[in-house]
Amino acid sequence: MRCPFCGNADTQVKDSRPAEDNVAIRRRRFCPACGGRFTTYERVQLRDLVVIKSTGRREDFDRDKLARSIRIAMQKRPVEADRIDQMISGIVRRLESMGEADIPSKVIGEIVMETLARIDTVAYVRFASVYKNFQAADDFDRFVSELRPTTE
């Protein structure tokens, strides 16, 4: 593993331990050239996923991009970081186990929305506002009114 500080290709693993409910390995590394310390994560990847955008463009699936969008939606919410990591890992496992290498972005968005709805409704609305491209306050109002239980 190349050192992110000096670029030395010969770094040493000082500590390894399971992470994210045993779906990843966290490794603490040390660079003998500059003395830098850094952490890496190793995950099992079942298959290379390709995201098919609504425009038809194809791009490699990026777990970090998914994690960033979920973390933005979950910002300042009372949900532990470990719970968010478990959610992201669960979504990725679900995508990988679908049996297809090509996944429409719409499918990914729906899975994320479904998962967020179960965990935190505010994060769900935040994510939906970007995913569904809300343009005005009325869009929020319509969406939130669908979440409210109807009283008879």
Secondary structure as UniProt FT lines:
FT   TURN            4..6
FT   STRAND          12..19
FT   TURN            20..23
FT   STRAND          24..30
FT   TURN            32..34
FT   STRAND          37..43
FT   STRAND          50..52
FT   TURN            54..55
FT   STRAND          58..60
FT   HELIX           63..73
FT   TURN            74..76
FT   HELIX           81..96
FT   TURN            97..98
FT   STRAND          102..104
FT   HELIX           105..119
FT   HELIX           121..131
FT   TURN            132..133
FT   HELIX           137..147
//
